[in-house]
Amino acid sequence: MTSPLNVPHSQERWSPRLWGTLLVLCAAMFLDALDVSMVGVALPSIAADLDLTTSTLQWIVSGYILGYGGLLLLGGRAADLLGRRRVFLIALGVFALASLLGGLVDSGPLLIASRFIKGLSAAFTAPAGLSIITTTFKEGPQRNRALSIYTTCAATGFSMGLVLSGLLTELSWRWTMLLPAPIALMALIAGIRMIPHSDRDNSSGGYDLPGAITGTASMLLLVFTVVEAPEVGWTSARTLLSFLAAAVLLTAFVMIERRTASPLIRLGVLRSGNQIRAQLGAATFFGSYVGFQFLVVQYMQSLLGWSALQTALAFLPAGVLVALSSTKIGNVVDRFGTPRVIAAGLTFLVIGYALFLRISLVPQYAAVILPSMLLIGAACALVFPSLNIQATTGVADNEQGMVSGLLNTSVQVGGAIFLAVVTAVITAGGGEGGSPQAVLDSFRPGLVVVTAVATVGLLITLTGLRKPRGPQQTVVLAKSVPGAAEAAPERVGARD
């Protein structure tokens, strides 16, 4: 099931086509990060132009997350079953079209709908792109290097998105929606030429249609319920019944996956402690950051009166730090291992969030904002590539799409849940429409929640720093010896 471009451990130089393949995949990740950062900075302008409330404005972000998080499990498995190249290219074309539509709509609901479609397309490009990388580059230093470059492109996209959003929003927020369209089109054309044809996984016995329906429905309903809960009430009958329905669907999904011969997700992969820590770490890491960005943009533009460009420049140091350091993270992971690197990054994240609690109505850029952004940038540089490496290590080629989809599901569902919680905390504070001090006071509990979520992620990661026992060490050695992993299937991702 490996790509014809698969790189042996001993080969140091990559061919031009191999570089071309990686750059196309990086372009898709660049677009995803670019889109997220541009929309975040443009939110206040969108709200003013379309007359949206804070709770409705949240849907500009959450609509994307709903499509992304709800369909990632299906997207990851579709990449394995239908072919990674085909799924990636089709979804990239849909992304370009949705970007064009987003810049032309004239109402909040239509804009949210276009964001949902864009999230849906990303639910297929993200796991397909990541699985193309992990099946093209051998596990170890080569793959770590490729993932570091992949992360650098994400950081560059995020950094450029911040600056471009600030500049474009001064003209019109619509340009922030339109810009990804031509970039996606160029990446699509290059991808048709560069990305090699990939094999389909024909060994699973077919499509898990019941699993796809129940799994996708449970994720969509869960994300939708969490996002809507702050508006309709967390204890309302509607919210409680929706949570119950999501739990029933999720239970049915698990039962189907345990019994079917061709599962959407092979539950045995979750027997690995490192895999579980990667999934939970991704949820808390991204969830805390989405809530933080939402709060900080409102703080800077609504309370400090900063322009979109000034806000973008305030975030820029974090993105620049990631872009400058991410190419080296592969070497750091090779030396220290993913658990230690992730723990260090989450420590920086917690400190950065806690420092931001000192904000006031008077801008304190040098004393508070800049140090926080640098710490958060260092955290992103360390955590994001390390989570990708940890989640995909030791996984067979024909399941890389599945694991990639699972990781991205954790990221997006975590983002949706914790953004909704932060929004609910802000709304409960009663600051909206009040004095500037009242608004600031309503923001502080949200920042406390963000810091607490990151702390939980750190504590989960620290459980992986304990010295492994004898049997676990045997598994690690088995993976390093060709054929040894096959000799011990119960210990390496055994089938559930």
C-alpha positions, 0 to 999 in steps of 0.5 A: 500500500506504500507510495511509489515515492517511498523513501528508504531510511538511508536516502538523504536527498529527495527527488524533485518530484518528491519535493513537488508532492510534499509542497502540494500537500504543504500548500493545502495545510498552508491554506487551512491555516491561512483561512483560520487566521484570516477569519479570526481577525476579520470577525469583528468586521463581519459582525459589523457588516452583517449585523451579527451577535456574538453568539451568531458570530461564533458560528462563522468559526463553528460552522467550519468546525462542524463540517470538519470535525463531523466528517473527518472519520469518514474522510480519513477512511475514504482516503484509505478505501478510495485512494488518497490522491483522488480524495485529496484532489476532489476535496481541494477543488471543493475547497476552492469553490467554497472559498469563492462562494464565501466571498460573494454571499451577503447574509450571515446564514449563507456565510456560515453555510459556505464555511460548513462546506469548506470545513467539509472539504477540509475533512477530506484533504487533511487526513488524505494529505497527512496519510500521503506523507506518512505512507511516502516517507519512512517512519523515523527521521525522514518522516519527522523531517517531512512533518516538520516542513509540513508544520512550517508551512502551516505556521507560515500560512497562519502568520501570513493570514494574520498580516493579510487579513489585517490588510485585506479587512481594511478594504473588505472582509470579503477579500479574506474569504476570496483569497484562498480560492486562487491558491487552492486552484493552483495547488489543485493543478500542481497536485494533478501532475505531482501527486502519485497514484496511490493504492486502495485498501482492498483488504478490508472487505468493503465499506462500513456504511452503517459505521459511516452513518452512525459515526458521522451523525454522532460527531455532527450532532455532538458538535452542533449541540455543543455549539448551540448550547450557550444560546439555548441553554446547557440544561434545556430539554433540547440540549439534554436530548441532543446530548442523549441522542449523540451518546446513543449514536456513538454507542451504536457506532462503537458496537458496529465497529467491534463487530464489522469485518471492515470497520471505519475505525479499528478500535484496537489502535486505541489500546496504545497509551501514546495514541490516546495521549496524542488524541486527548493532547490534540483536543486540549491543545487546539481547543484551548487555542481556538478559545484564546484566539476568539477572546483575544481578537475581541479584546484587542479590537473591541476594548483596545480599539485596535484595527484589524492590522494592529491585531494581526501584527500582535499575533504575528510573533507567535507565527514567525517563531513557529515558522523559524523553528519548525524545521528543526523540531524533527531533530528535537523529536528524534533526540528527546521523543514526542512525550517530552517535547509535547510536555515542554510545549504544553508547559509553555502554552499554560504559562503563556495563557496564564500571563495573559490574565494580566491584561487591562484596559491599557495596552501592555504589549511589551510586558504581557502581550508579546511574552504571551505570544512568544510562549504560545508560538514556542508551544505550537512549534513543539506540540503540533508536529510532535502530535502528528508524529506520535499519532502516526508512529507504528501504524500500518500504511493501510490505516494511516488515513484512518488514524489521521482522520481520528487525530484531526477529529480530536482537534476539531471536536476539541476546538468546537467544544472548548470554544462553545464553553468559552463563549458560554462563560463570556455570555454568562459574565453579562459583559456584552453591551456593558461598560468596557470594564464589565466586558473585560471582567467577562473575558477573564473567566474565559481566559481561566477556562482556556488556561485550565484546558491547556493544564489538563492537556499537560497533565495527560501528557505527563502520564506518558513520561513514566518509564515504560515497563519491560513488555512495552520496551519489547514492543518498541524493539519489535518495531525497529526490527523488520518483520518483528511487528508482524510476529507480535500483532497483539502488542502492536495495535492489535485488532479489537 
